[in-house]
Every structure is written in C-alpha cells, then in structure tokens.
C-alpha cells in the first residue's frame, strides 16, 4: 500500500477528486493548507500600504491506495491539476505498512 499526498491549487480540487474517482479511488482526505515553494508568495496593496503574502492557500489531498492504483492515481492528479503555471503543486508518495478499518477490523488492502 502507498500513501499519496498531493498539494494542489484549491480551484483544482473538484477536477482532481473526479479524476481519482474515475480510476476507482474509494476515499480521500482533504486539508486546507498554506505554503510556498518557488512561487514565493506575492505582494498586495492594503489601504495604500504594500505587504508580502508569504503563504499561499493550497489544498492537500491524502489517499492510501493499493500499489496497483498508484501510477494511475499519479497520472490522474497530474492531468487534472496541471495548469502549466508556477505553483501547480507537488505529489509525495510513501509506503504504508498497515491499514485497519476500525468498524470491521479489516486489514491491509481490504481496509482501504
């Protein structure tokens, strides 16, 4: 099993969610986050004063899935989230050693 974390632009969330559902992903978690990378924030004007917005709003999607869905999920996220502009986001993949469904006690792939 793998845990896939994707940080994307907030307005792309619905497209990414639909793309993941289309390939058979059963569930995911979504967290509103703020951060910066190469984009490095931007400058705004408020009441005539200029200030820097260091942290930009992003959405973090977390999903645990079987190994065979990993590559299709990565492709689905890239295709749905890509705008070809700086700040499109990142995808991180890590190993998951165990998953347990609390209600039924199912483990492994059955739990996800």
Helices and strands as residue ranges (DSSP letters): E 2-8, G 10-12, H 13-22, E 29-35, E 42-46, E 49-53, E 56-65, H 67-81, E 89-95, G 108-111
